[in-house]
Amino acid sequence: MKTELKELFLVNWEKYFGRAPLPIVFFFEEEASGEVPEKPQGHQCIICPLNKVRKGKVLSFSADVLGCGGAGMYCGFQAVRPGLAEFLSTGCERYIDTPEHAEHMIAQVPHFKAPKKYITFKRIDQLLENEEAEAVVFFAHGDLLSGLFTWVNYNANDVNAVISPFGSGCSLIITYPLRENQSDNPRAVLGMFDVSARLCVKPSELSFAIPLKRFEGLVQVMDECFFITDDWKKVQKRIQKD
């Protein structure tokens, strides 16, 4: 990410969102620039260690250290795991009524192969100029989400500028935003409705991922959109109290 873009965003974020937490980013690299965590003894949702990233730790994950097969798939390190349709339906999670319907749903999820060995997560203020983020990921409550949602719609010319497809917590901050970043009309992705991942975030938090291609243009309009209105200033005051 260009330093000028990052610095402009940071200045405007403080101006219009105050003390609200900064977003995180992710990118792929061949050599880990962050701390590589040990593989968990049991199952661990990748959303949980991302809480450390939100506080300033840089983490790099390879296929060998992920504690969830789903994360391996949605990070692009593994193919669709056998038995996933049953797991989602008649098995442990019971999110879909039948394995047949689950298979149909899985087929609609974008799948990709990770271009490099590691996926690295860091907070946006730590991003270096030579690191090309795929998306900017916010974790936000209602007032903050209203700002992000309306911001994305400001110059979108599309009532579906934000999507919220069915999927795991990690797929909606990695897989879907990655696909959108490769499209001609990238959309933001609202997520964290995954019941299995909910305990990794605060009760009021959802995720909101903006593909970098879309984010670059949005940063340029922060000083001309509704952020400068009295209505937003009133909401901004409530955000400062949280």
C-alpha positions, 0 to 999 in steps of 0.5 A: 500500500502506498504510504501516502494512501495509508497516511491519508486514511489514518489522518481521516480515520482519527478525524471522523472516527476518533478512537475507534479501533483501526482495521487490519489487512492481510496479504500473502508472502513467501517468507513470514514477516510476522510471528508464526504461531504454534499449531493449536493442540485442538481446534482453533478458529483463526478469528480468535488469534486475529484479536492479537493482530487488532492490538498490534501483533503481526501474525503469519499463518501457513497451512501447517499452523492453522487450527481449523480445516475450514481456515485452511480452505478459506486461506487457499491452502487446502482443497474442500475437505471431505465430509464438509457437507455433512459437517455443515448439515447433519453433523456438528454444525447443523447450519444447512438442512441437508448434505445435498443443499450443503454441497450446492452451497459449498459449490458457490463459495469462491475457491482459490489456491494461495499464491504464496506460503504464508498469509500475514495479518497486521494492523493497517498502520503497520503496513509497509509500502511494498506489502500489497494488502488484498482487503481492509478488514474492520471489526465494528458495532452498529454505529461504526458499521453505519459509517462504513456501510454508507461510506462504501455506498457514497460513489458506488452507483449500485444498491448492492455495493455491500454483500453478505453471503453465507459463509464462515467467519474467515471466508467473509474476511478473506475468500470473498474480499479476495475475489471482490478485489479481483473484480471490475466492480469490487463490493464490500463484504459484511460478515461474522454471522458464523455462530461457531466464530462468534465467541472470538469477537465481542457480542456487538461486533461484525466484520466489514471487509473492503477490497483494496481496489475499492478502498483506494478510491474511498479514502480520497472522498472522506473529506467530501462525503457525509463524514462532514455533516452534522448527522455524522458528528452526532453519531461520531460522539456516540462512537467516542463513548464506547 
